[in-house]
Amino acid sequence: MNKAHSKIRFGVTIPACPAILTLLMDELGSTLVNSKKIAELVCQDAGISAIVIRMANSPLHGSGRRIASIADAIKTLGFSALINLVREALLQSSISSSSTSFDRFWDSSRYSAVAGKRLASIIGRVDPNTAYTFGLFHDCGIPLLMQRYPEYKDVLREANKNTDKIFTDVEEEAIGTSHAIIGYYLARAWGLSDAITQGILNHHDYAQLGDPRNINSEAHRLIALNVMAEYIANTHLRSVQDVEWMRAREFVAVCLGYVASDLDDIVDDLIFQFDETLAQNHEE
């Protein structure tokens, strides 16, 4: 679904879905997917193509070989992984501005997305590339709200440390909306699935993870995996710790059918893997 114009929601400009992404999704939806056509579409924008190749060579994606072109990326990573890299590059270019740096935010989103993909491969019940997309987009409302509200950093700080209220409730009380609501509208505008959009809208409301009446079970599982993924990313990046993992831990375990201590072991293993990857990258 192509959106020709940006929309205004709660005073926030929602970036329109880039035309190149619409064309790529149409091509992927065709009966016979043409890898040459996919590569040609991505290469139409030299800047986006260069960003995608750089990200594909990141140790995070562990391709095991040097990727020199979009065609190489398709062969090595596959169509779904390539589209996620394109989404990531387009999302950054659509939101970032010269006056504001969101490097730390994008690092956190990228690590959360990769951690979510790995968790989906380990735990199952969610497609790994869908988990990656969710990790990438779940907090995309944050930089948009930062651009709109000068006081939003203070709101985030309060929401991160508040143990009595749901994160998004703190936001709504302060500015009348939340990053989950804004992210939901952006994800819809960019044609993401109902499971992803509903998951984004509800990703801080952990009490409903076991309740199928409000959102579907895939959205529940995406939320559950993402809570784990964010904790892994934040711990690895030495970010300021919030209260979300401990608040959600038991709900996540029930949702995924695990004992909470077993989830702790999985989380610790992935944190170790990320730390090892970073250490090896620095040695090189």
Contacts in CASP RR format, 6 or more apart in sequence:
PFRMAT RR
TARGET T0000
AUTHOR 0000-0000-0000
METHOD contacts of the structure
MODEL  1
MNKAHSKIRFGVTIPACPAILTLLMDELGSTLVNSKKIAELVCQDAGISA
IVIRMANSPLHGSGRRIASIADAIKTLGFSALINLVREALLQSSISSSST
SFDRFWDSSRYSAVAGKRLASIIGRVDPNTAYTFGLFHDCGIPLLMQRYP
EYKDVLREANKNTDKIFTDVEEEAIGTSHAIIGYYLARAWGLSDAITQGI
LNHHDYAQLGDPRNINSEAHRLIALNVMAEYIANTHLRSVQDVEWMRARE
FVAVCLGYVASDLDDIVDDLIFQFDETLAQNHEE
1 17 0 8 1.000
1 22 0 8 1.000
1 191 0 8 1.000
2 17 0 8 1.000
2 19 0 8 1.000
2 22 0 8 1.000
3 16 0 8 1.000
3 17 0 8 1.000
3 189 0 8 1.000
3 190 0 8 1.000
4 16 0 8 1.000
5 16 0 8 1.000
6 13 0 8 1.000
6 14 0 8 1.000
6 15 0 8 1.000
6 16 0 8 1.000
7 13 0 8 1.000
7 14 0 8 1.000
7 16 0 8 1.000
7 185 0 8 1.000
7 189 0 8 1.000
8 14 0 8 1.000
9 177 0 8 1.000
9 181 0 8 1.000
9 182 0 8 1.000
9 185 0 8 1.000
10 176 0 8 1.000
10 177 0 8 1.000
10 181 0 8 1.000
10 182 0 8 1.000
11 148 0 8 1.000
12 141 0 8 1.000
12 144 0 8 1.000
12 145 0 8 1.000
12 147 0 8 1.000
12 148 0 8 1.000
12 177 0 8 1.000
12 182 0 8 1.000
13 144 0 8 1.000
13 148 0 8 1.000
14 144 0 8 1.000
14 182 0 8 1.000
14 185 0 8 1.000
14 186 0 8 1.000
14 189 0 8 1.000
15 94 0 8 1.000
15 95 0 8 1.000
15 186 0 8 1.000
15 189 0 8 1.000
16 189 0 8 1.000
17 189 0 8 1.000
17 190 0 8 1.000
17 191 0 8 1.000
18 90 0 8 1.000
18 94 0 8 1.000
20 41 0 8 1.000
20 42 0 8 1.000
20 44 0 8 1.000
20 45 0 8 1.000
20 48 0 8 1.000
20 86 0 8 1.000
20 90 0 8 1.000
21 86 0 8 1.000
21 87 0 8 1.000
21 90 0 8 1.000
21 190 0 8 1.000
23 41 0 8 1.000
24 38 0 8 1.000
24 41 0 8 1.000
24 42 0 8 1.000
24 83 0 8 1.000
24 86 0 8 1.000
25 83 0 8 1.000
25 191 0 8 1.000
27 33 0 8 1.000
27 34 0 8 1.000
27 37 0 8 1.000
27 38 0 8 1.000
27 41 0 8 1.000
28 38 0 8 1.000
28 79 0 8 1.000
28 83 0 8 1.000
33 79 0 8 1.000
35 71 0 8 1.000
35 74 0 8 1.000
35 75 0 8 1.000
35 79 0 8 1.000
36 71 0 8 1.000
38 70 0 8 1.000
38 74 0 8 1.000
38 79 0 8 1.000
38 82 0 8 1.000
39 69 0 8 1.000
39 70 0 8 1.000
39 71 0 8 1.000
39 74 0 8 1.000
42 48 0 8 1.000
42 49 0 8 1.000
42 52 0 8 1.000
42 70 0 8 1.000
42 82 0 8 1.000
42 86 0 8 1.000
43 49 0 8 1.000
43 70 0 8 1.000
48 86 0 8 1.000
48 89 0 8 1.000
48 90 0 8 1.000
48 93 0 8 1.000
49 70 0 8 1.000
51 89 0 8 1.000
51 92 0 8 1.000
51 93 0 8 1.000
52 70 0 8 1.000
52 73 0 8 1.000
52 82 0 8 1.000
52 85 0 8 1.000
52 86 0 8 1.000
52 89 0 8 1.000
53 67 0 8 1.000
53 68 0 8 1.000
53 69 0 8 1.000
53 70 0 8 1.000
53 73 0 8 1.000
55 61 0 8 1.000
55 85 0 8 1.000
55 88 0 8 1.000
55 89 0 8 1.000
55 110 0 8 1.000
56 63 0 8 1.000
56 67 0 8 1.000
56 72 0 8 1.000
56 73 0 8 1.000
56 76 0 8 1.000
56 77 0 8 1.000
56 82 0 8 1.000
56 85 0 8 1.000
57 63 0 8 1.000
57 66 0 8 1.000
57 67 0 8 1.000
59 277 0 8 1.000
59 278 0 8 1.000
59 280 0 8 1.000
59 281 0 8 1.000
60 110 0 8 1.000
60 111 0 8 1.000
60 114 0 8 1.000
60 277 0 8 1.000
61 77 0 8 1.000
61 81 0 8 1.000
61 114 0 8 1.000
63 76 0 8 1.000
63 77 0 8 1.000
65 76 0 8 1.000
67 73 0 8 1.000
67 76 0 8 1.000
67 77 0 8 1.000
70 82 0 8 1.000
73 81 0 8 1.000
73 82 0 8 1.000
73 85 0 8 1.000
74 82 0 8 1.000
77 85 0 8 1.000
80 129 0 8 1.000
81 129 0 8 1.000
81 132 0 8 1.000
84 113 0 8 1.000
84 129 0 8 1.000
84 132 0 8 1.000
84 133 0 8 1.000
84 136 0 8 1.000
87 133 0 8 1.000
87 136 0 8 1.000
87 137 0 8 1.000
87 190 0 8 1.000
88 110 0 8 1.000
88 113 0 8 1.000
88 136 0 8 1.000
91 136 0 8 1.000
91 137 0 8 1.000
91 140 0 8 1.000
92 102 0 8 1.000
92 106 0 8 1.000
95 102 0 8 1.000
95 140 0 8 1.000
95 143 0 8 1.000
95 144 0 8 1.000
95 147 0 8 1.000
96 102 0 8 1.000
96 143 0 8 1.000
97 147 0 8 1.000
100 143 0 8 1.000
100 146 0 8 1.000
100 147 0 8 1.000
102 143 0 8 1.000
102 146 0 8 1.000
104 239 0 8 1.000
105 139 0 8 1.000
105 142 0 8 1.000
105 143 0 8 1.000
107 237 0 8 1.000
108 139 0 8 1.000
108 230 0 8 1.000
108 233 0 8 1.000
108 234 0 8 1.000
108 237 0 8 1.000
108 239 0 8 1.000
109 135 0 8 1.000
109 136 0 8 1.000
109 139 0 8 1.000
109 140 0 8 1.000
110 136 0 8 1.000
111 232 0 8 1.000
111 233 0 8 1.000
111 236 0 8 1.000
111 237 0 8 1.000
111 274 0 8 1.000
112 135 0 8 1.000
112 136 0 8 1.000
112 138 0 8 1.000
112 139 0 8 1.000
112 226 0 8 1.000
112 229 0 8 1.000
112 230 0 8 1.000
112 232 0 8 1.000
112 233 0 8 1.000
113 131 0 8 1.000
113 132 0 8 1.000
113 133 0 8 1.000
113 134 0 8 1.000
113 135 0 8 1.000
113 136 0 8 1.000
113 229 0 8 1.000
114 132 0 8 1.000
115 228 0 8 1.000
115 229 0 8 1.000
115 230 0 8 1.000
115 232 0 8 1.000
115 233 0 8 1.000
115 270 0 8 1.000
115 274 0 8 1.000
116 128 0 8 1.000
116 131 0 8 1.000
116 132 0 8 1.000
116 134 0 8 1.000
116 135 0 8 1.000
116 225 0 8 1.000
116 226 0 8 1.000
116 228 0 8 1.000
116 229 0 8 1.000
117 128 0 8 1.000
117 129 0 8 1.000
117 131 0 8 1.000
117 132 0 8 1.000
118 128 0 8 1.000
118 270 0 8 1.000
118 273 0 8 1.000
119 131 0 8 1.000
119 225 0 8 1.000
119 228 0 8 1.000
119 229 0 8 1.000
119 232 0 8 1.000
119 266 0 8 1.000
119 270 0 8 1.000
120 126 0 8 1.000
120 127 0 8 1.000
120 128 0 8 1.000
120 130 0 8 1.000
120 131 0 8 1.000
120 225 0 8 1.000
121 128 0 8 1.000
122 266 0 8 1.000
123 225 0 8 1.000
123 256 0 8 1.000
123 258 0 8 1.000
123 266 0 8 1.000
125 221 0 8 1.000
125 256 0 8 1.000
126 218 0 8 1.000
126 221 0 8 1.000
126 222 0 8 1.000
126 225 0 8 1.000
130 193 0 8 1.000
130 195 0 8 1.000
130 196 0 8 1.000
130 218 0 8 1.000
130 222 0 8 1.000
131 222 0 8 1.000
131 225 0 8 1.000
131 226 0 8 1.000
131 229 0 8 1.000
133 192 0 8 1.000
133 196 0 8 1.000
134 196 0 8 1.000
134 199 0 8 1.000
134 200 0 8 1.000
134 222 0 8 1.000
134 225 0 8 1.000
134 226 0 8 1.000
135 226 0 8 1.000
135 229 0 8 1.000
137 183 0 8 1.000
137 186 0 8 1.000
137 187 0 8 1.000
137 190 0 8 1.000
137 192 0 8 1.000
137 196 0 8 1.000
137 200 0 8 1.000
138 183 0 8 1.000
138 199 0 8 1.000
138 200 0 8 1.000
138 203 0 8 1.000
138 226 0 8 1.000
139 179 0 8 1.000
139 183 0 8 1.000
140 179 0 8 1.000
140 182 0 8 1.000
140 183 0 8 1.000
140 186 0 8 1.000
140 187 0 8 1.000
141 179 0 8 1.000
141 180 0 8 1.000
141 182 0 8 1.000
141 183 0 8 1.000
141 186 0 8 1.000
142 156 0 8 1.000
142 179 0 8 1.000
144 179 0 8 1.000
144 182 0 8 1.000
144 183 0 8 1.000
144 186 0 8 1.000
145 152 0 8 1.000
145 171 0 8 1.000
145 175 0 8 1.000
145 177 0 8 1.000
145 179 0 8 1.000
145 182 0 8 1.000
146 152 0 8 1.000
146 153 0 8 1.000
149 155 0 8 1.000
149 175 0 8 1.000
151 174 0 8 1.000
151 175 0 8 1.000
152 175 0 8 1.000
155 170 0 8 1.000
155 171 0 8 1.000
155 174 0 8 1.000
155 175 0 8 1.000
156 171 0 8 1.000
158 170 0 8 1.000
158 174 0 8 1.000
159 165 0 8 1.000
159 167 0 8 1.000
159 168 0 8 1.000
159 170 0 8 1.000
159 171 0 8 1.000
160 167 0 8 1.000
160 240 0 8 1.000
160 242 0 8 1.000
160 243 0 8 1.000
161 242 0 8 1.000
161 243 0 8 1.000
162 170 0 8 1.000
162 243 0 8 1.000
163 243 0 8 1.000
163 247 0 8 1.000
165 173 0 8 1.000
166 204 0 8 1.000
166 205 0 8 1.000
167 178 0 8 1.000
167 204 0 8 1.000
167 242 0 8 1.000
167 244 0 8 1.000
168 178 0 8 1.000
168 179 0 8 1.000
168 180 0 8 1.000
168 181 0 8 1.000
168 204 0 8 1.000
168 205 0 8 1.000
171 177 0 8 1.000
171 178 0 8 1.000
171 179 0 8 1.000
172 178 0 8 1.000
180 200 0 8 1.000
180 201 0 8 1.000
180 202 0 8 1.000
180 203 0 8 1.000
180 204 0 8 1.000
181 201 0 8 1.000
183 200 0 8 1.000
183 201 0 8 1.000
184 197 0 8 1.000
184 198 0 8 1.000
184 200 0 8 1.000
184 201 0 8 1.000
187 196 0 8 1.000
187 197 0 8 1.000
187 200 0 8 1.000
188 197 0 8 1.000
194 216 0 8 1.000
194 219 0 8 1.000
195 216 0 8 1.000
195 218 0 8 1.000
195 219 0 8 1.000
195 222 0 8 1.000
196 219 0 8 1.000
196 222 0 8 1.000
198 215 0 8 1.000
198 216 0 8 1.000
198 219 0 8 1.000
199 215 0 8 1.000
199 219 0 8 1.000
199 222 0 8 1.000
199 223 0 8 1.000
201 215 0 8 1.000
202 208 0 8 1.000
202 214 0 8 1.000
202 215 0 8 1.000
202 219 0 8 1.000
202 223 0 8 1.000
203 222 0 8 1.000
203 223 0 8 1.000
203 226 0 8 1.000
203 227 0 8 1.000
204 244 0 8 1.000
206 223 0 8 1.000
206 227 0 8 1.000
206 247 0 8 1.000
206 248 0 8 1.000
206 251 0 8 1.000
206 252 0 8 1.000
207 251 0 8 1.000
208 214 0 8 1.000
208 215 0 8 1.000
208 220 0 8 1.000
209 220 0 8 1.000
209 223 0 8 1.000
209 224 0 8 1.000
209 248 0 8 1.000
209 251 0 8 1.000
209 252 0 8 1.000
209 254 0 8 1.000
209 255 0 8 1.000
210 220 0 8 1.000
210 251 0 8 1.000
210 254 0 8 1.000
210 255 0 8 1.000
212 220 0 8 1.000
220 255 0 8 1.000
221 255 0 8 1.000
221 256 0 8 1.000
223 255 0 8 1.000
224 248 0 8 1.000
224 251 0 8 1.000
224 252 0 8 1.000
224 255 0 8 1.000
224 256 0 8 1.000
225 256 0 8 1.000
227 244 0 8 1.000
227 245 0 8 1.000
227 248 0 8 1.000
227 249 0 8 1.000
227 252 0 8 1.000
228 245 0 8 1.000
228 252 0 8 1.000
228 263 0 8 1.000
228 266 0 8 1.000
228 267 0 8 1.000
230 244 0 8 1.000
230 245 0 8 1.000
231 244 0 8 1.000
231 245 0 8 1.000
231 267 0 8 1.000
232 267 0 8 1.000
232 270 0 8 1.000
232 271 0 8 1.000
232 274 0 8 1.000
233 239 0 8 1.000
233 274 0 8 1.000
234 240 0 8 1.000
234 241 0 8 1.000
234 242 0 8 1.000
235 241 0 8 1.000
235 271 0 8 1.000
236 271 0 8 1.000
236 274 0 8 1.000
236 275 0 8 1.000
236 278 0 8 1.000
249 260 0 8 1.000
249 263 0 8 1.000
250 260 0 8 1.000
252 260 0 8 1.000
252 263 0 8 1.000
253 259 0 8 1.000
253 260 0 8 1.000
253 262 0 8 1.000
253 263 0 8 1.000
256 263 0 8 1.000
END
